[in-house]
Amino acid sequence: MTIVFRVSDELKKKMIAYYADKKKRKTPPYAIFQAMDADTIITLYESGKAMFQGISADIDAKMWAEIERQLTGKRINISEGKQKLEKAKKIREAMYKLNVYGSDEVGVGDFFGPIVVTAAYVSKDTAEFVDKLGVRDSKLITDEKIVSFTPTLMKKIPYVSYTLSCKEYNEYQKRGYNMNRIKAVLHNKVLYELMQKGYPHDKIVVDQFVYPAKYFEHLKDEKNIVKGISFMTKAENVCSAVAAASCISRYIFLQEIDKLSAKLDIPILKGAGEDVDKLAAVIVKKYGEEILNDIAKCNFKNIEKYKAYLK
């Protein structure tokens, strides 16, 4: 399946930031990037056209079309794969009848700020509440809306979150951990801690970011490993527990960004685009290069790009 549509400059920036750690090394002619996300290949062209190819192309395209609508009001007509959407609907309905642990993370595509991973527990008794609250994949909801309802969500359902500081992230990198290994370790950590509380469950769901065999290979040095996991691509679209984890992670991430902005007395930008490069230069001029190890992910390309703005 292949879906192509033109995106606004605003959405283009968000896509570049989101796929920063999923880009392929080789880029097709006239393309800004080509990335692999689960079983979908995403190519963003300089012309502003975005192309989605693969079995889940319709799901990825629909996600970005919804973000475009929220950003600019523009509605993109996508010819959806009805069979796949119907299957997703049935999975979502089935989840309503289950007690589920789910986990998701935020911050992996942002140069500044931590990575926040959350495991959330949604029972069949709280599923309807979570749904009516408006809980969805945090990428499909504005930050303002997440800030408005997430405190209520956090009071209602059990969850465990872990905030990995940039300093800790950079230490992991020095030890040879890539992003997927870091994510696997953190997902396992929060799921294990939440499951120790003893809530009865029928399913454990993790939004798939790597093949299951590789996920568990990443955990070879961990003492306590959660098994029996159902790995699902775009799990936040069909599983309330994963969507809840996504929103809680985003809420905590936004709080951390606000704290960092107050500490530096400079509004910190999200993402990893050119504006972030310019901001990094401003921060380095004011506080020195050493500060980046504490506030930024130093393996990102921004660590070299910002130097062009130091003059």
N, C-alpha and C positions, 0 to 999 in steps of 0.2 A: 504494500500500500504506500502511495506517495501523495502527500498533501503539500501544496505551495500557496503562500499568500504573502502580501506585502505588509511590513510592520512599520510603525512610527519610530521616530528617533528615540522617543522615551522608552519604548519597549525594547528597542535594539540595545540600549544600555543595560537593561535588566537581564536580557538574554546573555550578553557578553559576560556579565558578572556571575550569573547562575552557572554557566557551563565552563567557568574558568579552570576548574580542576578536572574537566572531562574532555578537554580538547585533544584531538588527534595531532600527532606531530606534523603530518603532511596536510596542507590546506589546498583545496581545489583552486583553480584559477578564478580570480575575481571574488573570492570568498574571504570574509573576515575570520571565520573559523569553521571547522567541522568537528562535531563532538559525538561521542557515543554514550547514550544514557540507557542502561539496561539493553533492550532489544531495538532501540530506535536510534537512527543516525540523524543528527540535526545539522543542517548547513545554513549559515547566515551569510548572505552575499552583500557586497558593497552597495548594490542597487537597492537594498532594503528588503529583498525577498528572503523569506525563511522557508526552507524545505525540510519536511519530516518524512523519513523513509523507514519502513519496518512494520512488524506486526502490530505494534502499539502506537503507530504514527498518529492515529486519530485521537488517542487520549492525550498525547503530548501537544498536538496542535490545538485541541480544545482548551487545554490548560492555558496556553499562551493567548488564545483568542479571548478568553475570559479576562485575563490580566489586561489585555489591550482595551477591552470595554471599560474596565475600571479606571484605567489611566487616562484615556482620551475620549471615551464615549463611542468610539468606532465599533461597529458590530461586523464581525467577519463571519461570512456564511461558509461553513465547513460541511462537506459531504461526509457524514459520519458513518462508520462501520456499524450498522444496526445490530448485527449479530454479536459483536464484541461488547457493545454497550448494554445489550440485553443480558449478556453473561455477567457483566459487572453489577447490574441491578439485582440479579438473583443472588450473587455473592453478598452484596450489601444487606439484602433482606434476611439472608441466612445468618449473618453476623448478629442481627438483632436478637436472635434466640440463644446467643452464646455468651459466656463469660470470657472476656478476652484481655490479655496483656498485649500491648503494642508499644513499639518504640520508634522514635524518629529524631532527627538532628537538624540543627540550624547553625549557620555561620561558616560552613565549609567553603563558600565562595566569596567570603568577605576578607579583604586584606587586613582591615582593622577589627579588633574585637575577638572574643573567644569563640569556641565551638561549644554549643549547649546541646546535650543529649538528654532526652526524657523517656522514661517508660511510664505508661499510664494504664490504669485498669478500668475498663468499662464493663459492667455486668449487664445482664439482660434487663435488670431493673432500672439501670441508669441510662441505657442506650437512647431511649426516646428523649430524655432530658437533654442529653448531649447534642442530639440532632436538632432539637427545637431551639437550643441556645445559639445555633448558627455555626457550630464547630465544623470546619472543613480543613482541607489542606491549607496551611498558613500562607502558601504562595498565591492562593486565590483570594485572600482576604487582605484588605488594607490594614496597615499597622494600627491606624486609629481604631478600627473595629476590634482588632485583637486585644488592644489595651482596654477596651470597654467591657468585654465579656469574660476574658480569661481569669481574672480574680475570682469570679463566681464559679467558674469551672474548677479552679484549683481547690476551692472549699468543698466541692461536691464529690470529686472522685479522688481515689488514692493515686499517688504518683511519686516517682523519684527522679530528680534531675541532677545532672553533673555538669558543672561549668569548667571546661578546660581552658585555662588562661593561655595567652599567646606565649608566655615564657615556658609553660609546660609543653605546649605544642612544638615549639622550637627545639626543646630538649628531645622530644620523641623523634623529630626529624634527624637530629644529630646521631641518634641511636639506630638510624636506618629504617624507621617506621614510615611507610608512605601513608597517604590520606585514608585509603581503604582499611589499612591495618589499624590505624588510630580509631576510625569509626567502629570497626568490629569490636575492639577492646572496650570502648565506651558503651556501646549498645549492650554488650554482655554484662558489663558492670551494673548498669542501672536496672536491667531486667532481673539480674540475680538479687540485687538488694530489695527490689519491690516484691519479688516472689517469696522472699523470706518472711514477709508479713502474713503469708498463708491464705490469701484470698483464693477461693476455689476457681479453677479455670478449665475451659474446654479447648482453648487455642492460644498460642503465642504467635504474634505476627510481627515481622520485621520488614520494613520497606526495603526491597532488594536493591543493593548497590553493587553487589558482586555475587558470583556464583556461590551456592551454598558450600561446596567443597573448599573453596578458597576462603570463605568466611571463617570456617572452623580451623583452617590451616593458620590463619592469622592469630588464632587464640591458643596456639600450641604451648605458649609459656604461661598461660593463665591457670590459676589454681581451681577456680570454680567456674564451670562452663555450663551455661544453660543450653539444653538440647530440646528436641521436639519442636523446633521452630518451623513455622510456615513462612517461606519467603515469597513475597508478592511484589511485583512491579506496580508502581503507583498505588501502593496499599492505602495511602491516606484517602483515596477516592472511594474505597469500598469498606474500610474498617474504621469505625468510630474511635477505637482506642489509639490507632496510629495518628488519626487526624487530631485527637486531643493532645497527644504527645507533641505533635508538630506545633500546635498553637501555644502550648505551655513553653516549649523551647524558644519559640519566637518572642514571646512576652519577656522571658528572662534575658534573652539576647538584647532586646531593645532597652531594658533597664541597664544592662552593662554598658551599652553604647552611651546612654545618658550620663552614667557615672564617669565614663572616660572623658566625655565632652566637658563636664564640670571640672574635672581634675586638671585638664589641659587648658581650660578656658578657650576652647576652640570646638565648634560644632563638628563632630566626627561623621564622616560620610560612610554609607554602607556600600558594598560591592567592591569591584576591583578595576574600575575604568580609569580613563584619563584624569577625571576630576580627583580621583583618589591619589593618583601620582602627584598632582599639583599640591594636594593637601599634605602629603607626606613630606614634600620639600619644605613647606611652611613650618611643619612641626620640627623637622630636623634643624632648620635655621634657628628656631627658638630654643629647643631643648637639647640638641646634639643627636648624632646618629645612634648613640647607644640606647636611646629610649625605644627604638623600634623593636628591640628584642622583647620588650615588655608589653607592647601594644599592637604588634603586627605579626603576621605569619611570614617569616623571613625567607621562605622558599618560593613565594609568589614572584612573578616577573616584575611586579611593581617595585621590588627592592632595587632593581637596576634602573627602571624607567623614570623613577622620581628624580634621579640625579640630573636629568636634562633640564629640570626646572630650578636647580639650585642657584643658577647664575642670576 
